[in-house]
Amino acid sequence: MIAPARLAAYRTLLAVHAGTADLADALARSRTRLDDERDRALAGEIAVGTLRWQGAFDRVIGAFAKRPVSRLDAEVLTILRMGAYQLLHLDRVPTAAVVDDAVELVRKAGKSSAAGFVNALLRRVSRERDRLPLPSTPTSSSTPDAVLDYLSVTLSHPRWLVARWLDRYGYEATLAWARFNNEPAALTLRANTLTTTRSALGAQLQAFDVVTEPTPFAIDGLIVRSGNPLLTAIARDGLFVVQDEASQLVGAFVGVSEGQVVFDACAAPGGKTTQMAAAMRNTGLIVAADVRGRRVDLLGRTIAESTATCIDMIRADALEPLPFRDGVFDIVLVDAPCSGLGTIRRDPDIKWRRRETDLPELAGRQLQMLDRTAHVLKPGGHLIYSTCSSEPDENEEVVSRFLSSHPGFGVDPPRAFLEDPVLAATLDGSGFLQTLPSAHGLEAFFAARLVKTHGLR
């Protein structure tokens, strides 16, 4: 009988490979069939780890199979990748159990003719784990192609992406970034300061054997070092939100004040929305919008659990004319849909789904959102543009294009970030928030705070 966790991981990876779901959605669906929390955890570990190291596995599989992986059936390739991950990265899993379940999975998938092939290839992976056909660590005499081979194949990243990072940041920073992306990400929480404080939350979680430590940059964040806060009796009491530290920094960078009127144009899942509500001490008004039904539902659940009452939720598309008159809001946050290339550590499927050719279209949509939302901002108000992308095409270049066509706007970083040395370390030379794995040990997020100095032309 195939182990339930492996079957769930296989279904997850097959859906991602087919493009019918992203990793988060596919894994959530597969986990619903698992009753044991240990199986749910293992299924996630196998699925995430397999995608994280897919580039290296494909090189090994292709070499041992003596054919391009593109010529293998999707089911067989998925099973081989899964098997390689377990053999090479999960020491506690017996080789026989991995190989036997892989063979059974092949048969269950209706590919029985490939059973012997899968058995032989995975056993070879196990035998030759210390001498796999992967590019070696570059030396000072290595060619540029050899450097790219190592970063893209051995460290399992798209070649086009690491080439961009190399051009901008150099080898050492790119190496650190790729290694960062290949490490599991700790769970990060934000204390809901409407109901508790960071220190009080840490003490409450400690009572449930959940060990945390403060985030180095975000003032309300906690990094979970052991235990699972989502399984505690206080998980639904509105004391915390699961929110990446870089995302928390964007929420703080908005710079809201009590009593303001704020429009959060792309609000789901609601982490920054509820963070702003807490910073405003539940005063004023936040209009939180999103366009897709499922994301609006998720936003509603996050708001309800936060206990915030200053948030009104609507369904609206920031690419279309907005249902507000001009000059209504003190602050507008456009946390724009983007490539997500800054979150590869948490969502490794992104690096295989995205293409360099995606960036111009995404940037065009982001610029259109800024243009739409600029009109509903009051003179003297602030427009905050943010992404979780690593690429300037979606970040600085979008801001530059917007400013060149909207002379009534300028850059205005929040005073709190300029005055606090810890927060100031996350600003670049232009006053933009830009977190980087190599510089801050955080996912790559970007934010620009623009002030509307006078009316639009």
C-alpha positions in Angstrom: 0.0 0.0 0.0 1.3 3.4 -1.0 2.0 5.7 2.0 -0.8 8.3 2.2 1.6 11.2 2.4 3.4 10.1 -0.8 0.2 9.7 -2.7 -1.0 13.2 -1.5 2.4 14.7 -2.6 2.2 13.0 -6.0 -1.3 14.4 -6.6 -0.1 17.8 -5.6 2.9 17.8 -7.9 1.0 16.4 -10.8 -1.5 19.2 -10.6 1.3 21.8 -10.4 3.1 20.1 -13.4 -0.2 20.2 -15.4 -0.7 23.9 -14.5 -4.2 23.2 -13.1 -3.3 24.7 -9.7 -0.5 26.5 -7.9 1.4 24.7 -5.1 -0.7 26.2 -2.3 -4.1 25.3 -3.8 -3.0 21.8 -5.0 -1.5 21.0 -1.6 -4.5 22.2 0.3 -6.8 20.0 -1.8 -4.5 16.9 -1.4 -4.2 17.4 2.3 -8.0 17.2 2.9 -7.8 13.5 2.3 -5.3 13.0 5.1 -6.5 12.6 8.7 -3.1 12.4 10.4 -1.2 15.7 11.0 2.1 13.9 10.5 1.0 12.8 7.0 -0.1 16.3 6.1 3.3 17.6 7.2 5.2 15.0 5.2 3.1 15.5 2.1 3.9 19.2 2.2 7.6 18.5 2.9 7.9 16.2 -0.1 5.9 18.4 -2.5 7.7 21.6 -1.5 11.2 20.0 -1.5 10.6 18.3 -4.8 9.8 21.6 -6.4 12.6 23.4 -4.7 15.3 21.0 -6.1 13.5 20.2 -9.4 16.2 21.7 -11.6 18.9 19.5 -10.1 16.7 16.4 -10.2 16.0 16.9 -13.9 19.7 17.0 -14.7 20.3 13.8 -12.8 17.2 12.0 -14.2 18.1 13.0 -17.7 21.7 11.8 -17.4 20.7 8.5 -15.9 17.8 7.9 -18.3 20.0 9.0 -21.3 17.1 11.0 -22.6 15.7 14.5 -22.1 13.2 14.7 -19.2 10.7 16.3 -21.7 10.4 12.8 -23.3 9.2 11.2 -20.1 5.5 10.9 -19.3 4.4 13.6 -16.7 3.4 10.9 -14.2 6.7 9.1 -14.5 8.8 12.3 -14.3 6.8 13.5 -11.2 7.4 10.1 -9.5 11.1 10.2 -10.2 11.5 13.7 -8.9 9.6 12.8 -5.7 11.8 9.7 -5.3 15.0 11.7 -5.8 14.0 14.2 -3.2 13.2 11.6 -0.6 16.4 9.7 -1.3 18.7 12.7 -1.3 17.1 15.0 1.2 15.1 12.9 3.7 17.6 10.7 5.6 15.1 9.2 7.9 13.2 7.5 5.0 14.4 4.0 4.0 15.5 3.6 0.4 13.4 0.5 0.0 10.2 2.3 1.1 10.8 5.2 -1.3 11.5 2.9 -4.3 8.7 0.4 -3.6 6.1 3.2 -3.3 7.5 4.9 -6.5 7.0 1.6 -8.4 3.5 1.2 -7.0 2.7 4.8 -7.9 3.8 4.2 -11.5 1.4 1.2 -11.7 -1.4 3.2 -10.1 -0.9 5.9 -12.7 -1.4 3.3 -15.5 2.3 3.3 -16.5 3.2 -0.2 -15.5 5.6 -0.5 -18.4 7.8 2.1 -16.7 8.0 0.2 -13.3 11.4 -1.4 -14.0 12.8 1.8 -15.3 11.7 3.8 -12.2 13.0 1.1 -9.9 16.4 1.0 -11.6 16.9 4.8 -11.9 16.0 5.5 -8.3 18.2 2.8 -7.0 21.0 4.3 -9.0 20.3 7.7 -7.5 20.6 6.2 -4.1 23.9 4.4 -4.9 25.5 7.4 -6.6 24.2 10.1 -4.3 27.8 11.3 -3.6 28.8 11.5 -7.2 25.8 12.8 -9.0 26.3 14.4 -12.5 25.8 18.0 -11.4 27.9 21.1 -12.1 30.6 21.7 -9.4 31.1 24.8 -7.3 32.7 27.5 -9.4 36.3 28.6 -8.9 38.1 31.9 -9.7 38.9 30.5 -13.1 35.4 29.3 -13.9 33.7 30.6 -17.1 30.5 32.7 -16.9 28.7 29.7 -18.3 30.1 27.4 -15.6 28.9 29.8 -12.9 25.4 29.9 -14.4 25.4 26.1 -14.7 26.1 25.8 -11.0 23.5 28.3 -9.9 20.8 27.2 -12.3 21.3 23.4 -12.2 23.0 22.4 -8.9 21.2 25.1 -6.9 18.0 24.6 -9.0 17.0 28.0 -10.3 15.9 29.2 -13.7 18.9 30.3 -15.7 17.4 33.5 -16.9 16.6 34.6 -13.3 20.0 33.9 -11.7 21.6 35.6 -14.7 19.6 38.7 -13.9 20.7 38.6 -10.2 24.3 38.1 -11.2 24.2 41.2 -13.4 22.8 43.3 -10.6 24.4 41.9 -7.4 27.4 39.7 -8.3 28.2 36.1 -7.6 28.4 36.1 -3.8 25.0 37.8 -3.3 23.4 35.6 -5.9 24.9 32.5 -4.3 23.5 33.5 -0.9 20.1 34.3 -2.5 19.9 30.9 -4.2 20.9 29.1 -1.0 18.3 31.2 0.9 15.6 30.0 -1.5 16.6 26.4 -1.0 16.2 26.5 2.8 12.8 25.8 4.5 11.1 29.0 5.6 10.2 29.4 9.3 6.6 30.3 10.1 6.3 34.0 10.9 3.5 35.6 12.9 2.4 39.2 13.5 0.9 40.0 16.9 -2.5 41.7 16.5 -1.9 44.8 18.6 -5.7 45.4 18.8 -5.8 42.4 21.2 -2.3 41.7 22.5 1.4 42.7 22.3 4.3 40.8 20.8 5.8 39.9 24.1 2.4 38.8 25.6 1.7 36.7 22.5 5.1 35.0 22.8 4.4 34.1 26.4 0.9 32.8 25.6 2.3 30.6 22.8 5.1 29.4 25.2 2.3 28.0 27.4 1.4 25.7 24.5 5.1 24.7 23.9 5.4 27.0 20.9 8.8 28.6 21.0 9.2 31.9 19.3 11.7 34.8 18.9 11.2 38.4 17.8 11.7 39.2 14.2 14.8 41.4 13.6 13.1 44.1 11.6 9.3 44.1 12.0 8.3 45.4 15.5 5.3 43.1 16.0 6.6 39.9 14.4 7.5 36.5 15.9 9.5 33.7 14.3 8.3 30.3 15.3 11.2 28.1 16.1 9.3 25.0 17.4 5.7 23.9 17.9 2.7 24.8 15.8 0.7 27.9 16.8 -2.0 27.0 14.3 -2.9 23.9 16.4 -3.2 25.7 19.7 -6.4 26.7 21.5 -5.7 30.4 20.9 -5.3 30.0 17.1 -8.7 31.5 16.3 -8.8 34.1 19.0 -7.6 37.0 16.9 -4.2 37.3 18.7 -2.0 36.8 15.6 -1.9 36.7 11.8 0.5 34.5 9.8 2.4 37.1 7.9 5.9 37.1 6.4 8.3 39.6 8.0 8.9 41.4 4.7 5.2 41.7 4.2 4.9 43.2 7.7 7.6 45.8 6.8 5.5 46.8 3.8 2.5 47.2 6.1 4.5 49.5 8.4 6.0 51.4 5.4 2.4 52.5 4.4 2.6 54.8 7.4 -1.0 55.1 8.4 -2.2 57.4 11.2 -5.3 57.2 13.4 -8.5 58.5 11.9 -7.4 58.4 8.2 -9.4 57.1 5.3 -7.5 54.4 3.5 -8.1 52.3 0.3 -6.4 48.9 0.1 -6.8 48.1 -3.6 -5.6 44.5 -3.7 -6.2 43.5 -0.1 -6.5 39.7 0.1 -5.5 37.7 2.1 -5.7 40.6 4.5 -2.5 40.6 6.4 -1.6 44.2 5.6 -5.2 45.3 5.8 -5.5 44.2 9.4 -2.0 45.4 10.2 -3.1 48.9 9.1 -6.3 48.7 11.2 -4.2 47.9 14.3 -1.8 50.8 13.6 -4.8 53.1 13.3 -6.1 51.7 16.6 -9.3 50.7 14.9 -10.2 54.3 14.1 -10.9 56.0 10.7 -11.9 53.8 7.8 -10.1 51.2 5.6 -11.9 50.2 2.4 -10.5 46.8 1.5 -11.0 45.5 -2.0 -10.2 42.5 -4.2 -11.7 41.1 -7.4 -11.8 37.3 -7.2 -14.6 35.7 -5.2 -12.4 33.2 -3.4 -9.9 35.9 -2.4 -12.7 38.2 -1.2 -13.9 35.3 1.0 -10.4 34.8 2.4 -10.1 38.5 3.1 -13.4 38.4 4.9 -12.3 35.6 7.2 -9.0 37.4 8.0 -10.8 40.6 8.9 -13.4 38.8 11.0 -10.7 37.0 13.1 -8.8 40.3 13.6 -11.6 41.9 15.6 -11.1 45.1 13.6 -14.3 47.1 13.0 -12.9 50.0 10.9 -12.7 47.9 7.7 -15.3 47.9 5.0 -14.9 45.2 2.4 -15.9 45.5 -1.3 -15.4 43.6 -4.5 -13.6 45.8 -7.0 -11.0 45.6 -9.8 -8.2 48.1 -9.6 -7.7 47.7 -13.4 -11.1 49.2 -14.0 -12.7 52.6 -13.0 -13.2 52.6 -9.2 -16.6 53.2 -7.5 -15.4 56.4 -5.7 -15.2 60.0 -6.6 -11.8 61.7 -7.1 -9.9 62.8 -4.0 -11.5 60.7 -1.3 -8.7 58.9 0.4 -5.7 59.9 2.6 -3.8 56.8 1.6 -4.1 54.2 -1.2 -2.1 51.0 -1.0 -1.7 49.1 -4.3 -0.1 45.8 -3.2 -0.1 44.7 -6.9 -0.4 41.2 -8.3 3.1 40.4 -9.6 5.4 37.6 -10.6 6.0 36.6 -7.0 9.7 36.0 -7.7 10.6 37.4 -4.4 8.8 34.6 -2.5 10.5 31.6 -4.1 11.6 30.2 -0.7 8.0 29.8 0.4 6.5 29.1 -3.0 9.1 27.2 -5.1 6.7 26.4 -7.9 6.8 30.1 -8.9 10.3 29.8 -10.3 9.2 27.1 -12.7 5.9 28.7 -13.7 7.2 32.2 -14.4 9.0 33.2 -17.6 11.0 36.4 -18.3 8.5 37.2 -21.0 5.8 37.5 -18.3 7.4 40.7 -16.8 6.3 43.3 -19.4 2.7 42.3 -19.3 2.7 42.3 -15.5 4.4 45.7 -15.4 1.8 47.1 -17.7 -1.1 46.0 -15.5 0.7 47.3 -12.4 1.1 50.7 -14.0 -2.6 50.7 -15.0 -3.5 50.0 -11.4 -1.5 53.0 -10.2 -3.1 55.2 -12.8 -6.6 54.2 -11.7 -6.0 54.6 -8.0 -4.1 57.9 -8.3 -7.4 59.7 -9.0 -9.1 58.7 -5.7 -6.3 60.1 -3.6 -6.5 63.5 -1.9 -3.9 66.2 -2.6 -1.2 65.6 0.0 -2.2 62.0 0.3 0.1 59.0 -0.2 0.0 56.3 -2.8 2.0 53.2 -1.8 3.0 50.7 -4.5 4.3 47.3 -3.4 5.2 43.9 -4.8 6.7 40.7 -3.8 8.9 40.6 -6.9 12.7 40.6 -7.1 12.7 42.3 -10.5 13.1 46.0 -11.3 10.8 45.6 -14.3 7.9 45.4 -11.8 9.4 47.7 -9.1 11.6 50.7 -9.8 10.8 50.8 -13.5 7.0 50.9 -12.8 7.4 53.7 -10.3 9.7 55.6 -12.8 7.1 55.2 -15.6 4.3 56.4 -13.3 6.2 59.4 -12.0 7.2 60.5 -15.6 3.5 60.6 -16.6 2.2 62.0 -13.3 4.2 65.1 -12.4 2.0 65.8 -9.5 3.6 62.9 -7.5 7.0 62.5 -5.8 8.8 60.0 -3.6 8.2 60.5 0.2 9.5 57.7 2.5 7.8 57.5 5.9 9.6 59.3 8.7 9.6 56.2 10.9 11.8 54.4 8.4 14.1 57.3 8.0 14.6 57.8 11.7 15.0 54.2 12.9 18.4 52.7 11.9 17.0 49.2 11.9 14.2 50.1 9.5 16.4 52.5 7.5 18.6 49.5 6.6 15.8 48.2 4.5 15.6 51.3 2.3 17.6 51.8 -0.9 19.2 55.0 -2.1 16.0 56.2 -3.6 14.0 55.9 -0.4 12.2 52.7 -1.6 11.7 49.7 0.7 13.6 46.8 -0.7 14.3 43.7 1.3 16.8 41.2 -0.1 17.8 37.7 1.0 21.5 38.4 0.6 21.3 41.7 2.6 18.5 41.2 5.2 17.8 37.4 5.3 14.2 38.2 4.1 12.2 37.5 1.0 12.6 40.1 -1.8 9.8 42.7 -1.3 9.5 46.2 -2.7 7.5 49.3 -1.8 7.5 52.9 -2.9 5.7 55.7 -1.0 4.6 58.5 -3.3 3.0 61.8 -2.2 0.4 63.6 -4.3 1.7 67.1 -4.3 -1.1 68.6 -6.5 -3.9 67.5 -8.8 -3.5 65.2 -11.8 -3.0 66.7 -15.1 
